[in-house]
Amino acid sequence: MKKFKPTACLLVLSFLFCAAEETSAEHPSLKEFQKLHDIVSKLTGELKELNERVKVLTSRVDRYEQQNDKNIFEIRKSTKKEITEMQNALKKCCGTYKPKERVLTISTDDECYLFLDGEEITLTHPKDWDVPDTVLLPRETTVIAVKGVNLYADAGIIASTDDGYVITNSSWKCAHKKSFGWEGLDFDDSDWAPASYSKAYYEKPIIGIRFDTQWIWTERYSGKSSDKKVYCRLTLRHSKKSG
């Protein structure tokens, strides 16, 4: 078996060291790569830390939004309760709000004379049956009275309020003879006959009059023997609901 000489070993080591130096000189990017690798590792660690912080912040935001939604819900609930209590107090104190007046539209074939609680109301078209008059009807009105005059063919009185509280139908009372104070509040119309339908609304429709309204008159509303003048009344019975 051959033995290695120390001189030979030194030569081999010297050769290997020189080869390593030459390789390092020819490939300087190895050191740069190591530096980059260290930087990337550091950034990766920082990014991971940032990720964790983002998760924590996101969780806090979610909790805040949930709490905020809950607060908003409670505020809305409380506000709605307060509004309901105020509405109930207002109803108890003053009743449900209603406008002070209604709108009454009226026409007569052929002439119309209108009275509210005994007071005559000036009309713009009292002698134009196809051009209705519109007047304000105070809610405290108790008696609506109409004198109708027929000059030609079929007669009729027709009227309605915008909300349908007043319409001409058989709830009205009519007479062909004028009685003293017939248009007033204290007049007793208990012996007057209910109004008769002279024709349906669709037979002679009037703009502004409700479709569920009827033309009314006395029983003698057509022909030569018809009543040329009639006196009709409606007594309104007020209630909290309608008045």
Disulfide bonds with the S-S distance in Angstrom:
Cys174-Cys232 2.05
